[in-house]
Amino acid sequence: MLAQSGLVETVRSLKACTVYVPGNSAFSRLPAGVVDNLLKPEHKEELVKLIRYHIIPARWTEVSMDGNDFRMATLGGQPLHIDADDPGGIKIDSAKILRLDISAGNCVIHELNRVLSP
């Protein structure tokens, strides 16, 4: 989806970033046809907005988030709520992180159980 959005070079150009990536199970929870519609050229603006909401232009690892409850501006400018003070695990908005600290060049990736909604 990142390639279809045209944001690959934008992400590569960031000095550091955190990407909250919904896992396959997260996408399967969406209503039928949502992903297919987002990938259509006429919905590119909506896809870009959605992907930008999943990216923070700063590197946040498990250690740097741990025990904190805060908001960070996403690449799209909207605030994202990070609750790492929850005994049930780190939550991003209403999503739970399934896998933490996957290194990817200038970014760190965290896998989510849900697709975030801007």
N, C-alpha and C positions, 0 to 999 in steps of 0.2 A: 504494500500500500504506500510505503514511503516513496518508492520510485514513481508510482502513478500520480502522486501529489506534486512531484517536481521539487521536493524539499531535500533531496539527497545532498546537493552541494551546500545548501544552507546549513545543514547539520554538520557536514564536514568542515565548514568554515568556522564553526564555533570553537573557541579555545577549550571549552569543557562543557559537557551537558549531561543531564540525566534524562533517560527515556523510560517512561512507564509503558511497557508493551503488554497489551492484552494477550493472554494465551489463547490457544485454539478453542478451549472450552468457553472462554469469554465471548468469542465471536459466535459460537453455536447457541448462546443464550439470547442473541438478538432475534427479532422477528425475521421470518423468511423474507429474503429479497433485499434487506437493508444493505448488506455488503455489496451485492451486485449493483445496486443503484448508486452507491457511493463511488464505484469504479467507473461509472459512465462519465464521458467527457463533460456533459452538461451539469454534472454535480461536483466538478473539481473544486470549486470554491468551498463547498461544504466539507469535502474530504480534507482539504488543506486546514480548515478551521479545526476539525476533529483531531488531526495529527498534531497540530501546533499545541493543542491543549494537553497532549501527552508528553511534552518536552519542556524541561526547565533548563535555561542556559547557564547552568552551574552544575558542578559535580557533587552529588549527594549520595554517599555510601551508607551502608547500614550503620556504621560507627558514627558518622556525622549526623544522622537522623535520630539515633537512639535516645529515647527518653524525652524527646522534644515534641511539642505540639505547636505548629506554626503554619503560616501561609507563604507561598512562594509564587511569584509571577511566572506564568508559562511563556513559552515562545510567542504565543498569541496575545499575551498581555493580561489574560484573565488569571485571577488568583486560584491556586490549587491548595486544598487543605491537606496537610500532612500530619497525621497523628501517630507518632512513634512512642507514645506514652501509654498505649493500650496494652494490657497484659495478653490480649489475644493475638498480638502481632501488629506490624506496621500497616496502617490504612492510609490510602490516598483517596480523598473524597469518600465515596462509599465502597471502594474496592480494597481488597486485601492483597498484600504482596505475597506471591507464592514462592518466587525464587529471587534472591537478592544478589547484587554485586556481580553481574555478568559484565566483564570488561569488553569493550568494543572501541578500540582506538581512543579518541578523545572523549568518549561517552562511557557512562556506566548504565547498564540496563537492569531494570527490575520487572519481573513478569507479574502481571495482575490477573485476578480472577474475573474482572469485569472490564468492559469498555467504558472509559470515562466520558462524561457528557458536558460540553462547555455550557 
